[in-house]
Amino acid sequence: MKHKFAVQLYSLRKELTKDFPGVLKELKKQGWETVQIDGLRGYTAEEVAAALKETGLKAVSMHANLDRLNNDLDNLIYECLLFGTKDIFCSSELTNEEEVIYARNTLLNTAKKLNPLGFRIGHHNHDYEFRGSINGEMIMDYIVKPEGNLFLYPEIDTYWAKVGGADPFEYMKKFSGRIPMIHFKDMKSDLSLSYPESLAEIGTGCIDFLPFLKWGEKNGIESYIVEQDVSALSGGMLESMAVSLENLIKLSEQL
């Protein structure tokens, strides 16, 4: 199942700005087969597509903020088709009820336009989505609630859900067959640490990812996407990604 482990390229944003093709080559050498794209980092879409083709890495999905979804949708669609994916997740961090309502309306409008073309539209959570409610519903539930024949897909981030006070594994189980991708992000066991110092490589923190893999393989998860905002290792984020992949492979061998 190694092909299901993907790197969220936001993790390597600094490195990508300097050498996008070179970073992809290093990830391929480590054994990664798939990535999630969150931006072009100063390169053209054609240059990124060429680098993906050269390395053989597959783009499983894209992140886009609300501004892009509302004001740059044609270019976003072009990039998705160029990279070979039809999955888009909103990456905007929400901080108040007005933003939440705006985000849901944007996602529904985007889904209305793109679902007929085979796209899936969803939302990537931070901690706020688990801290409050709207009309008696948890904010995350409110955002991804279906409307008519429009379905929105939750992309649960394990770290941020935990920071928000939720059990990410129990929450994920509500979406059997409706959660194609999940963000694996680990947290150090030292509860006195806060973001970003509390971030950890997969398999080195306090989140047990084996149950996620077991459940995911029975309930339709297509990609387990690793994201780590900062690295404290001497080899930087590329070393962090190598550690995470090695530990994920070891966990997958227990299935």
KEKE-3310 file (N, C-alpha, C; in steps of 0.2 Angstrom, whole numbers, plus 5000, padded with zeros to 4 digits):
npx = (5004:5011:5010:4999:5004:5007:5015:5012:5015:5017:5024:5037:5039:5049:5060:5055:5053:5066:5071:5060:5059:5071:5068:5057:5063:5071:5062:5056:5067:5068:5057:5044:5028:5017:5010:5003:4998:5000:5003:5012:5024:5032:5035:5030:5014:5016:5030:5030:5021:5029:5040:5034:5030:5043:5049:5039:5031:5014:5001:4989:4980:4974:4977:4969:4965:4952:4951:4957:4947:4936:4940:4950:4946:4946:4960:4964:4957:4963:4976:4974:4969:4981:4990:4984:4973:4957:4953:4950:4954:4949:4960:4960:4962:4951:4942:4931:4913:4907:4917:4917:4903:4905:4915:4908:4898:4906:4912:4901:4896:4907:4907:4895:4898:4909:4907:4899:4909:4917:4924:4930:4926:4932:4936:4949:4953:4957:4961:4950:4938:4934:4931:4920:4902:4889:4872:4870:4877:4893:4907:4915:4906:4896:4902:4905:4893:4881:4871:4857:4860:4874:4889:4902:4918:4927:4943:4952:4963:4974:4982:4978:4964:4965:4972:4961:4953:4946:4944:4953:4952:4940:4932:4934:4928:4915:4913:4913:4917:4916:4927:4940:4953:4966:4974:4989:4997:5008:5010:5020:5023:5025:5015:5016:5021:5017:5010:5022:5031:5027:5025:5028:5038:5029:5025:5033:5027:5013:5002:4993:4994:4991:4978:4971:4975:4971:4957:4955:4958:4947:4937:4937:4948:4959:4971:4984:4990:5005:5009:5020:5023:5035:5052:5063:5075:5092:5094:5084:5067:5067:5073:5064:5053:5058:5059:5046:5040:5047:5042:5029:5028:5033:5022:5012:5015:5010:4997)
npy = (4994:5006:5015:5023:5032:5049:5065:5080:5094:5107:5105:5106:5118:5129:5123:5119:5131:5135:5124:5116:5104:5097:5094:5085:5075:5070:5066:5055:5047:5043:5035:5039:5039:5047:5064:5079:5094:5111:5123:5133:5138:5148:5143:5138:5131:5121:5118:5112:5101:5095:5091:5082:5072:5068:5062:5053:5054:5055:5066:5067:5076:5093:5107:5122:5139:5150:5161:5158:5148:5156:5166:5162:5151:5145:5144:5136:5124:5121:5118:5107:5097:5097:5091:5079:5076:5077:5081:5093:5102:5114:5125:5135:5144:5145:5157:5163:5164:5170:5168:5154:5151:5158:5150:5137:5140:5144:5132:5124:5131:5129:5115:5113:5118:5110:5096:5090:5088:5078:5081:5081:5090:5097:5100:5105:5103:5114:5118:5126:5121:5111:5117:5124:5128:5129:5133:5122:5112:5104:5114:5108:5098:5105:5112:5102:5096:5087:5095:5093:5085:5088:5084:5086:5084:5078:5082:5076:5082:5075:5080:5094:5091:5085:5095:5103:5097:5085:5068:5062:5049:5043:5053:5052:5040:5043:5045:5034:5028:5041:5048:5051:5055:5058:5068:5064:5069:5071:5072:5077:5069:5077:5087:5100:5107:5118:5122:5127:5118:5106:5098:5082:5069:5056:5042:5045:5052:5055:5050:5036:5028:5016:5011:5020:5016:5003:5005:5013:5006:4998:5006:5015:5025:5033:5039:5043:5056:5064:5078:5090:5104:5111:5106:5099:5091:5088:5086:5092:5095:5086:5075:5073:5069:5057:5049:5048:5041:5029:5024:5023:5013:5002:5002:4998:4985:4978:4976)
npz = (5000:4999:4989:4993:5002:5004:5001:5008:4999:5005:5016:5012:5007:5008:5002:4990:4983:4980:4972:4964:4955:4959:4973:4971:4965:4975:4984:4977:4977:4990:4991:4990:4981:4978:4979:4987:4980:4985:4980:4967:4970:4963:4951:4935:4930:4920:4921:4934:4931:4922:4930:4938:4929:4925:4937:4940:4950:4957:4957:4970:4974:4976:4986:4989:4993:4999:4992:4979:4975:4973:4965:4955:4949:4936:4932:4942:4939:4927:4931:4940:4930:4922:4931:4933:4942:4951:4963:4975:4990:5002:5009:5018:5034:5046:5057:5063:5064:5053:5043:5042:5037:5025:5019:5018:5009:4998:4995:4992:4981:4972:4971:4965:4952:4948:4951:4941:4932:4936:4947:4965:4979:4994:5012:5022:5039:5052:5069:5074:5069:5077:5089:5091:5087:5076:5074:5083:5078:5077:5070:5060:5055:5051:5040:5030:5028:5018:5004:4996:4981:4982:4988:5000:5005:5019:5024:5035:5047:5057:5068:5070:5073:5085:5093:5093:5102:5099:5096:5083:5077:5081:5076:5062:5059:5057:5044:5034:5018:5013:5015:5006:5008:5020:5032:5039:5053:5066:5084:5097:5113:5124:5132:5136:5126:5112:5096:5084:5090:5095:5084:5076:5068:5058:5068:5078:5088:5099:5093:5087:5073:5067:5069:5061:5048:5047:5048:5037:5026:5025:5023:5012:5011:5001:5000:5011:5018:5022:5032:5038:5047:5051:5054:5066:5064:5060:5046:5041:5033:5022:5028:5039:5031:5026:5037:5042:5031:5032:5044:5042:5032:5040:5049:5040:5037:5047:5045)
capx = (5000:5015:5008:4994:5007:5008:5018:5009:5021:5017:5029:5043:5038:5055:5064:5052:5054:5073:5072:5055:5061:5076:5064:5053:5068:5073:5056:5056:5073:5066:5052:5037:5025:5012:5011:4998:5001:4997:5005:5017:5031:5036:5036:5024:5011:5019:5036:5028:5019:5035:5044:5030:5031:5050:5050:5034:5026:5007:4998:4983:4975:4977:4975:4967:4962:4945:4952:4957:4941:4931:4943:4955:4944:4948:4967:4964:4955:4968:4982:4972:4969:4988:4993:4981:4969:4951:4952:4952:4952:4950:4965:4960:4961:4945:4943:4925:4907:4906:4922:4914:4898:4907:4918:4903:4895:4910:4913:4895:4896:4912:4905:4890:4901:4914:4905:4897:4915:4920:4929:4927:4927:4932:4938:4954:4952:4962:4958:4944:4932:4932:4931:4914:4897:4884:4865:4870:4882:4900:4908:4917:4900:4892:4905:4905:4886:4879:4866:4854:4865:4880:4893:4908:4923:4931:4950:4954:4970:4974:4985:4973:4958:4967:4972:4954:4949:4943:4948:4953:4951:4933:4928:4935:4924:4908:4913:4914:4915:4915:4933:4945:4960:4966:4981:4993:5002:5009:5011:5024:5020:5025:5009:5017:5023:5012:5012:5024:5036:5024:5024:5033:5038:5025:5027:5038:5023:5008:4996:4994:4991:4989:4970:4969:4977:4966:4950:4955:4958:4941:4932:4938:4953:4963:4978:4986:4994:5009:5011:5023:5025:5042:5057:5069:5080:5098:5093:5078:5061:5068:5074:5058:5049:5060:5058:5039:5039:5049:5038:5022:5029:5033:5015:5008:5017:5006:4990)
capy = (5000:5011:5020:5027:5037:5055:5070:5087:5098:5113:5104:5107:5125:5133:5119:5119:5138:5135:5119:5111:5098:5094:5091:5080:5069:5068:5062:5049:5043:5041:5030:5041:5038:5052:5070:5083:5100:5116:5129:5132:5141:5152:5139:5138:5124:5117:5116:5107:5095:5091:5088:5076:5067:5066:5058:5048:5055:5056:5071:5064:5081:5099:5112:5129:5144:5152:5166:5154:5145:5161:5171:5160:5144:5142:5142:5130:5118:5119:5115:5100:5093:5096:5087:5073:5075:5080:5082:5100:5103:5121:5125:5141:5143:5149:5159:5165:5161:5173:5164:5147:5152:5160:5144:5132:5143:5144:5125:5121:5133:5126:5108:5114:5119:5105:5089:5087:5087:5073:5084:5081:5096:5096:5105:5103:5107:5116:5117:5130:5118:5107:5121:5128:5125:5133:5130:5116:5107:5105:5117:5104:5094:5110:5114:5097:5093:5087:5099:5090:5080:5090:5081:5089:5078:5080:5080:5077:5083:5072:5085:5099:5089:5083:5101:5106:5094:5080:5062:5061:5043:5042:5057:5050:5034:5045:5046:5028:5029:5048:5052:5048:5057:5060:5071:5062:5074:5068:5077:5075:5067:5082:5091:5107:5110:5120:5123:5121:5114:5100:5093:5077:5064:5051:5036:5047:5056:5051:5047:5029:5028:5009:5010:5024:5012:4997:5007:5016:5001:4994:5011:5019:5030:5032:5042:5045:5062:5067:5085:5092:5111:5112:5100:5100:5087:5091:5085:5096:5092:5080:5069:5071:5065:5050:5045:5047:5036:5023:5022:5021:5007:4997:5001:4995:4978:4975:4975)
capz = (5000:4999:4984:4996:5006:5000:5004:5006:4998:5009:5021:5009:5004:5007:4998:4983:4981:4977:4967:4964:4952:4963:4978:4969:4963:4982:4987:4973:4979:4997:4990:4989:4975:4977:4982:4986:4979:4988:4976:4962:4973:4959:4945:4931:4930:4915:4924:4939:4928:4919:4935:4940:4924:4925:4942:4940:4955:4955:4961:4971:4975:4977:4991:4987:4998:4997:4986:4973:4973:4971:4960:4951:4948:4929:4932:4947:4935:4922:4935:4941:4924:4920:4936:4933:4948:4951:4970:4978:4996:5004:5015:5022:5041:5048:5064:5065:5061:5046:5038:5041:5033:5018:5017:5016:5003:4993:4993:4989:4974:4968:4970:4960:4946:4946:4952:4934:4928:4940:4953:4972:4983:5001:5017:5027:5045:5057:5076:5075:5066:5082:5095:5092:5084:5072:5075:5087:5074:5076:5064:5054:5053:5047:5034:5025:5028:5011:5003:4990:4979:4983:4993:5002:5008:5025:5024:5042:5049:5064:5073:5072:5076:5092:5096:5094:5107:5096:5094:5076:5074:5082:5071:5055:5058:5055:5036:5030:5011:5011:5016:5002:5010:5027:5033:5045:5056:5072:5089:5102:5119:5129:5132:5138:5120:5108:5089:5080:5093:5096:5078:5076:5062:5059:5072:5084:5093:5103:5089:5085:5066:5064:5068:5055:5042:5047:5046:5031:5021:5024:5022:5006:5011:4995:5001:5018:5016:5027:5032:5044:5045:5053:5056:5070:5062:5056:5039:5038:5031:5018:5033:5042:5027:5025:5044:5042:5026:5035:5050:5039:5029:5045:5051:5035:5037:5052:5043)
cpx = (5004:5013:5002:4997:5009:5011:5014:5015:5022:5023:5036:5043:5044:5060:5062:5053:5061:5074:5066:5056:5066:5072:5060:5057:5070:5068:5055:5061:5071:5061:5045:5035:5020:5013:5004:5001:4997:4999:5011:5024:5035:5037:5029:5020:5014:5026:5035:5026:5025:5039:5040:5031:5038:5051:5045:5030:5019:5005:4991:4978:4978:4974:4974:4964:4955:4946:4953:4951:4936:4934:4948:4953:4946:4955:4968:4962:4960:4974:4980:4972:4976:4991:4990:4976:4963:4948:4954:4950:4954:4955:4965:4959:4955:4945:4937:4919:4906:4911:4919:4908:4900:4911:4913:4900:4899:4911:4907:4894:4901:4910:4899:4892:4905:4912:4903:4903:4919:4925:4925:4930:4927:4935:4943:4954:4958:4959:4951:4938:4930:4931:4924:4908:4893:4877:4865:4874:4889:4902:4911:4911:4896:4895:4904:4898:4884:4873:4863:4858:4872:4884:4900:4912:4927:4938:4953:4961:4971:4977:4980:4967:4960:4968:4966:4950:4945:4947:4948:4951:4943:4929:4928:4930:4917:4907:4915:4912:4915:4921:4939:4952:4960:4974:4984:4998:5002:5011:5015:5021:5020:5020:5010:5019:5017:5014:5017:5029:5033:5023:5030:5032:5033:5028:5032:5034:5018:5002:4997:4990:4989:4981:4968:4970:4972:4959:4950:4955:4952:4935:4933:4943:4958:4970:4979:4992:4998:5011:5014:5026:5032:5046:5062:5075:5086:5097:5087:5072:5062:5069:5068:5053:5051:5059:5050:5037:5041:5045:5031:5023:5029:5026:5011:5009:5013:4999:4988)
cpy = (5006:5017:5025:5032:5043:5060:5076:5091:5105:5111:5106:5114:5129:5129:5120:5126:5139:5130:5114:5105:5094:5090:5085:5074:5066:5064:5055:5044:5039:5035:5032:5040:5044:5058:5074:5090:5106:5123:5128:5135:5144:5149:5140:5131:5119:5114:5111:5101:5091:5088:5082:5070:5064:5061:5052:5048:5057:5061:5068:5069:5087:5103:5119:5133:5146:5157:5163:5151:5150:5165:5168:5152:5141:5140:5136:5123:5116:5116:5108:5095:5092:5091:5080:5071:5079:5081:5089:5100:5111:5120:5131:5140:5148:5151:5162:5163:5163:5169:5157:5147:5153:5154:5139:5134:5142:5136:5122:5124:5130:5119:5108:5114:5113:5098:5086:5085:5081:5075:5082:5087:5095:5101:5101:5107:5109:5115:5120:5126:5113:5110:5124:5125:5131:5130:5123:5111:5109:5109:5113:5100:5099:5111:5108:5093:5093:5092:5096:5085:5083:5087:5085:5084:5081:5078:5081:5077:5080:5076:5090:5097:5088:5090:5105:5102:5087:5074:5060:5055:5041:5047:5055:5044:5036:5045:5040:5029:5036:5052:5049:5050:5059:5063:5068:5067:5072:5073:5074:5074:5072:5087:5098:5110:5112:5120:5128:5117:5107:5095:5088:5072:5059:5045:5038:5051:5051:5049:5041:5029:5021:5009:5014:5020:5006:4999:5010:5011:4997:4999:5016:5024:5028:5034:5044:5050:5065:5074:5086:5100:5113:5106:5103:5096:5090:5091:5089:5092:5086:5074:5068:5067:5058:5046:5044:5041:5029:5020:5020:5014:5001:4996:4997:4987:4974:4974:4968)
cpz = (5000:4994:4987:5000:5002:5004:5003:5005:5001:5014:5019:5005:5003:5002:4991:4980:4977:4972:4967:4961:4956:4969:4977:4968:4970:4985:4984:4976:4986:4996:4990:4982:4973:4981:4982:4985:4982:4985:4972:4964:4968:4952:4941:4931:4926:4918:4930:4936:4925:4924:4938:4935:4924:4931:4943:4946:4953:4960:4963:4972:4976:4983:4988:4992:4995:4991:4980:4971:4971:4965:4955:4949:4941:4929:4937:4943:4930:4926:4937:4936:4922:4924:4936:4939:4948:4958:4972:4985:4998:5010:5019:5029:5043:5055:5067:5061:5054:5041:5037:5036:5025:5015:5014:5009:4997:4990:4990:4981:4969:4966:4964:4953:4943:4947:4945:4930:4931:4945:4960:4975:4990:5005:5021:5033:5048:5064:5077:5074:5072:5089:5096:5088:5080:5072:5078:5083:5075:5070:5058:5051:5048:5040:5028:5025:5020:5010:4996:4988:4978:4989:4994:5006:5013:5023:5031:5044:5056:5070:5075:5075:5084:5096:5097:5099:5105:5096:5087:5073:5075:5077:5064:5054:5056:5047:5032:5023:5009:5013:5012:5004:5017:5028:5040:5047:5063:5077:5095:5109:5124:5128:5134:5131:5116:5101:5088:5083:5094:5090:5078:5069:5064:5063:5077:5089:5097:5099:5086:5078:5063:5064:5062:5049:5042:5045:5039:5025:5020:5023:5017:5006:5005:4996:5009:5017:5022:5027:5039:5043:5046:5055:5061:5069:5059:5049:5036:5036:5027:5023:5037:5038:5026:5032:5044:5037:5029:5040:5047:5036:5034:5048:5046:5035:5042:5050:5041)
residu = (MET:LYS:HIS:LYS:PHE:ALA:VAL:GLN:LEU:TYR:SER:LEU:ARG:LYS:GLU:LEU:THR:LYS:ASP:PHE:PRO:GLY:VAL:LEU:LYS:GLU:LEU:LYS:LYS:GLN:GLY:TRP:GLU:THR:VAL:GLN:ILE:ASP:GLY:LEU:ARG:GLY:TYR:THR:ALA:GLU:GLU:VAL:ALA:ALA:ALA:LEU:LYS:GLU:THR:GLY:LEU:LYS:ALA:VAL:SER:MET:HIS:ALA:ASN:LEU:ASP:ARG:LEU:ASN:ASN:ASP:LEU:ASP:ASN:LEU:ILE:TYR:GLU:CYS:LEU:LEU:PHE:GLY:THR:LYS:ASP:ILE:PHE:CYS:SER:SER:GLU:LEU:THR:ASN:GLU:GLU:GLU:VAL:ILE:TYR:ALA:ARG:ASN:THR:LEU:LEU:ASN:THR:ALA:LYS:LYS:LEU:ASN:PRO:LEU:GLY:PHE:ARG:ILE:GLY:HIS:HIS:ASN:HIS:ASP:TYR:GLU:PHE:ARG:GLY:SER:ILE:ASN:GLY:GLU:MET:ILE:MET:ASP:TYR:ILE:VAL:LYS:PRO:GLU:GLY:ASN:LEU:PHE:LEU:TYR:PRO:GLU:ILE:ASP:THR:TYR:TRP:ALA:LYS:VAL:GLY:GLY:ALA:ASP:PRO:PHE:GLU:TYR:MET:LYS:LYS:PHE:SER:GLY:ARG:ILE:PRO:MET:ILE:HIS:PHE:LYS:ASP:MET:LYS:SER:ASP:LEU:SER:LEU:SER:TYR:PRO:GLU:SER:LEU:ALA:GLU:ILE:GLY:THR:GLY:CYS:ILE:ASP:PHE:LEU:PRO:PHE:LEU:LYS:TRP:GLY:GLU:LYS:ASN:GLY:ILE:GLU:SER:TYR:ILE:VAL:GLU:GLN:ASP:VAL:SER:ALA:LEU:SER:GLY:GLY:MET:LEU:GLU:SER:MET:ALA:VAL:SER:LEU:GLU:ASN:LEU:ILE:LYS:LEU:SER:GLU:GLN:LEU)
# end
